Amino acid sequence: MGKICPLMGPKMSAFCMVMSVWGVIFLGLLGVFFYIQAVTLFPDLHFEGEGKVPTSVIEAKYNEKATQCWIAAGLYAVTLIAVFWQNKYNTTQIF
């Protein structure tokens, strides 16, 4: 069975690898900060209407945002694996 042709060149795969690593680190940390309910991230929680918001709703929003960040970090990890495969393919010689 033959090898699959490269989807991107060596420069593009290296760039995507760096961006994927940064995305995993950044979104993983952001998810941790949402999980521990960092006060500085409160403006990023969006609530419907105005007025007093119950504490349980605020905690649910923090947990929801943390989960969303961790899912996005996981998707970046999948992209990192695909790009690593492409980078590995670009460095091997084919005769």
N, C-alpha and C positions, 0 to 999 in steps of 0.2 A: 504494500500500500504506500503510495507516494505521500510526501509531506504537503500540507496545506500551504498555499502561498501566503506571504506576509501581508497583513492588512495595513501596516504602516511601516515607515522607514525607521532607521535607528535613531534619528534625532527626535522624531515625533514620539516614539515609544519611550525614550528617555525623559522627555518633557512630561508626558502623561504619567510616567512612574513617579516623578517628583511631585506632581500635583496630587496624585492619589495618596501618597504617603502623607502629604500635608493635610489632605482632607480627612483621612482617618484620624490623625492626631488631633486636629482642631475640633472636629465634630464629636470625637470621643470625649475630649475635655469639656466641651460645651454641654454635652449630655450629662456629665458628672456634675457640673455646676447647676444645671437645672434640677437634677435629682436632689442635691443638697439644699435647694431652694435659695439660691443666692439672691440677695435683695436687689443687686444692680441689674438683674435680668427681669425684674418685675414689669418694666414698661413693655417688654416683648410679649407679655401675656395679653391677649385681647379679650375683653369682656363685652357682652352685649348690654346695652343700656347704661345708665348712669346710676350712681348711688352706691350704697354699701354692698360689698360682695362677701358672701359667707366664706369662712376659712376653708371649708371642705372643697368648695369650688376652686379656690386658689391652689390648693394642694393638688387637685385633680389636673388643673392646667399645667402646673409644673411637671407632674409625672408624664403627662401627654407629650409635652415638648421634649422631655428627656428621651422618651421612647422614639420620637421622630428623629432626634439627632443620632441616636444609636443605630437606627435603621439606615439612615443616610451614610453613616460611617461604615456600616456593613456593605453597602453598595459600592462605596469607594474601595473597600478591601477586595471585593470581587473584581472591580476594574483593575486594581493593582495586580491581581493574579493574572488576568488576561494580558495586561501590558508586559508583565514580567516574562510571560511565555513568548510574546512577540519579540521582546528584546533578546531573549535567549535564541530565538529562531534567526534573528538578524545577525548574530555573532557567529553562527555556525556556517561552515562553507558547504556548498552543495555542488556536486560535480555531475 
